């Protein structure tokens, strides 16, 4: 899961001749460790936006979703690129869900840019550096953030045909991205998180909150 871009559970099942379900369950535990390995809050210049994953739904627009999965991404800009990012699955685009993400992932001192979605307005009470601006044509003034969103969607489409427990897949992608410079030490880092973390059962994984 730290070196192979393919679905690890399928590869393990084939190579070790184990049931695919067994490998999938183990994969979920690894993802849980990845999700618990946050590297601190996003600071400095931060951009935030929501996005949906999944096919088009007839009669459903914008942030409304039925079968699609809604998530919110935050990136910290660094030297003209993306330094670090976090992505969380959210139930809807309301301010309560967005505030959970802000509290978990973004420092209060950060300078935050978002579009003019009304769900961000109440958060200005807690984040003095939150600034809203109208999104340009095809997000032209949020190009870096949209690049991060496109990379995430390409990862989901290219590796997985379908997803169950969406947050786990987001955690895997974010862990790989934020630790991309660890290279050969990424496996060592992940094994350490798995050994030091609290034990988690399969039942807990199934009913663990998504955000």
N, C-alpha and C positions, 0 to 999 in steps of 0.2 A: 504493500500500500504506500510505501515511501518511494519506490523506484519504478513501479509498473503502472502505466497509464490505463491498462485494461481493468476489467472488473476482477478484483482480487479473489472473491469467493468462487467464481467460476474456474479461475486458474488453479486455486488450491484444490478444489474438488477433483479436477482432472489429473493434476500431478501427484496428489497423495492418495487418490482413489477413496475419497471420503464423500459422504452424502453432501450434496450441495447445500441443503438446509443447515447442516452443522457448520459449514464454512461461512455461510451467510450470518449466522448468529454470532460467530466469533468476530466477523467483520464489523458488526454493530458495536461490539465492545471496544474494538480498536477505535472506531469513530467517536465513541463516548470519551475516550482518553484524549483524542485530538481536540474535541470541543472544550475540554477542561483545561487546555494548555494555552489560554489567552496570554498575550505578551503585553499586558497593560492597556490602558485606555488610549484611544486615538487623540493626538494632540496637534497643536499648530493649525495649519490650513486643512480643513476637513470638508468634504462634500458628501451629501446624503441624497438618496433617491430610492423609490420603491420600484420593483419590477415583478413580472409574472413569468412563470415557467409552465409550459404545457401548450397544447394546440389551441387554435382559435375556437371560441364558443359562440354559436349563433345568438345574436341578440344581447350579448354581454360586452360592455365597453369599459375601458379604463381600469380603475382599481377594483371594480366589482368582479367577483370570480365565483364559479361554482366548482368546476373540476380543476381549474388551474391553481397553481400554488403561488401565493403572494409572499414576497420577501422584501426586506429593506437592506440596502448596502451602504456602508460608510467607508470612505477611503481617506487616507492621510496623504496629502501631496508631498513629494520630496524630490527636489531638483528636476522639476518638469515631468516627473513620473509618479507612479503609485508606490508609496513606501510600504504601508500596511493596509489591510482591509478587514472588515468584519461583515458577515451577512447573517441575518436571522429571519427565520420563517415567522410571519405574522398572520393573525386571523383576518385582519382588515386594516385599512389605512387610517383608522381613527387615532386621535392624539394619545389615548391611553396605551395602545399597542406601540406606537412610535416612541413614547416616553420610556417604555421598558428597554427598548433598544438603546436609546440615548444614555440611560443610566448605566447599562452594562458595558457600553462600548466607547463612549465619548467623554473626554474630560470637560468639565464645566468651563474651563478657561479657553477652550478651543474656539477658533474663528470658523463658523460653520456656514456653508452655502447650501441652500435648497431651492427648489422651484416654489411656485406660489400655491401649492396645495394647502388647503385650509387646516389640515390635520397638524401642520407644524406651528401654527399661530400660537396655541396655548403654551408651547414649549419655550417661547421667548421669555416667559416669566422665570424660567430656571437657567436658561442659557443666554446670557447678555450678548454673546458674540454671534447669535443666530441671525443670519441675513437671508431674506427671500428675494429672488429675482425671477422675472419671467423667462421661461425656457425658450431659447431661440429655435429656429427651424432645425428639426431633427436633433435637438439638444446641442446646437453648435457651441453654446457657452458652457457646456458640461461635458466636453469631449473625453476628458480623462476618465470621468466617472462612467460614462457610457461605454468606454473601452473595457473597463473592468466588468461591467454587466455582460457585454458580449462575450468576453473570455469565459465567464461563468456558464453562460448558456451553451457555448460551444463544447465545454467540458461535459455538461450533462447530456447533450445530444450525442456526442461522439463516443461516450463510454457506456452509458446506460440507456436501455430501451424504455424502462419505466422505473419509478422510484417509490419506495415505501418508507415512511418516516423521513420526510424531506430534510429536516434539520441535520440529520447525520451526514447526508451528502454535501450539504453546505459546509459543515464542520471539516470534512475531509479536504474539500477544495481550499478553504481558507487556511487550514494548517499547512498544506503543501505550499501555498503561495507565500505566506508570512515567514516560512522557514526555508525558502528556496535557496538561500545562501549557506545553509548548514551543510548541504551536499552529503558527503559520506557520514556526517554526524547526525543526520536526521533520524535514522533508524535507532541509534543509541538514545537520542532524546525521547523518542516515542516510547521505547521500551521502559525508560525511566518513569515516564508519566503513567504507564500501565501498571508498573510495580508499586508505585507510591500512592496511586489513587485508591479510593475506597472500592471494595468489591461491588459489582452490580449484577443483578440477576436478569435473565431473559425477560421475565415478567415486568421488571422495572423499566427495561429498555422500551418495551411496547407501550407503556403508559406514562413514560417520562414526558413532561411538558415540552412543547416544541420551541417555546421562546421564553 
